[in-house]
């Protein structure tokens, strides 16, 4: 099967999506640190980053809010990566077919990427529902892994 990416989608790629999801989780943090500058981020005390950023008066309010949302997005990813990884393992344990494993795991990655963009860049409260809707789709991919694995093992 020819594609733009050098991936063979007829093969089970689901395990490879877990480190990809982890990398995607780190991107908003890297964006935040790069946007705030390394004079604000102290690697020797990274947990103080948020407080230091809030107190910093050299960064305008809109940029500061975007940076804080990027950090929150990264933390959200770290909170959910374990459940995603476990769902990939459950799907493989249940021997779901390759297409299902790939569709669910790549679907998760795509929706997580869209969620990241929405979380970081949508600052309008009237559009914030979009971030929530995308998160629900992302959670739906995780749930479908478990539901499909459960039915397969019945």
N, C-alpha and C positions, 0 to 999 in steps of 0.2 A: 504494500500500500504506500503510494507516494504521498508525501506531505511537505509542507514548508519546514517543519521541524524534523531533525534527523531521529525521529522516534517511530518505532513500529507499534502502532496501536492495536495490532493483533496479539501483542504480547502483554502480559500483566505488568502495568506500570504503577500500580497502586502504592507499592512500598516506596517508590521514588518520590511520590508526592508528599510524603511526610517530611523529609528534609527540605523540600521545596517550600512547604507550608511554614516550616520553622524560619527559613530565610525571608519569606514574605512577612513574617511577624517582626523580624528585626528591622526591616526597611523603614517603617515610620519612626522608630527610635533614631536610626541614623539620620533621617531627614530632620528630626527635631534637634539633635545635637548640632548638626551642620547649620541649621537655620539660626540657632541661638548663639552659636559661636563657642569655641572651646574655652573662652574666659568665663562662661557661665557654667559649663558642665565640668565638674570635678570628678575625675575617674577614681580618685582615692576615697570619695564619699558619694557614690552615685545616687543613693536614696535621698540625698538633700537637693537633687537637681530641681525638682518641682518647686520647692520652697525658694531656692536661690533665683529661679527664673521669675517667680511671681514678684519678688522684691526688686528685680532688676528694672531700673527706670530708663535704660538706654534702648529698650525694645518697645515698639509701639504696641498698643492694645490688640489690634487685629492680628498681627504676626504672633504675639504672645499666645493668644487664644488658639491659633492654628498649631503652634508648637505643643501646647498643652494637650490638644486633641490628638496630635500624633503620638505623644507619649501614652495617652490613655488607650489609643488603638493598639499600640504595641503590647501593652499590659493585657488587654482583652485577648489578643492572639495567644499570649503565653498561658492565659487561663484556660483556653479551649484546645490547645494543641494536643494535650494528653488524651482528651476524649476523641479527637480526630484520629490520632495514632491508634488508639485502642479499637476504634471502629474499623480501621483498615485491617488490623489483625483479625478482628471478628469476621469480617467479610472473607478474608483469605482462609481462616479456619473452617468456615462453613463451605468453602469451595464454591463461592459464587462464580458465575462465568466471567470470563475476562472482560467482556464488553460492559457488564454491570460494574465490576470493580473499577475499570477505567473511567466510565461515565460518572460514577459517584465521586471518585477521588479527584478527578480533573474538574468536575463541576464545583466541588468544594473550593478548589484553588481559584477558579475563575470568580466565584461569588465572593471569596475572601479578598481577592484583589479589588473587586468593585467596592466592597465594604470599606476597605482601607482608603480608597480614593474619596468615597462619600464621607467617611468619618473625618478625614483630615481637611478636606476642602469645602464642604458644605457648612457655611457659617450662618445661613439663614434659618431661623427657627421654623418657619413655615415649610421648609423643605427637609427638615431633620427626620421626618417620617420615612424618607427614602432610605436613610442609613438603617433604621430599624427594620424596614421591610427586607433589605438585603441581608441583614443579620439573620432574620428568620429563615430566609432561603438557605443560607449557609448552615444553620442549625438543622434544617430539613434534610440536607445531604447526610449529616451525621446520623440523624434518626433513621433515615432510609437504610443505611448500612446495617444497623441493628435489627430493623424490622425484616429486611430481606434475609439476613443471616439467621434470624430466629425461625422464619418460615422454612428456610432450607433445611434446618436441623430438626424440624418437627418429625 
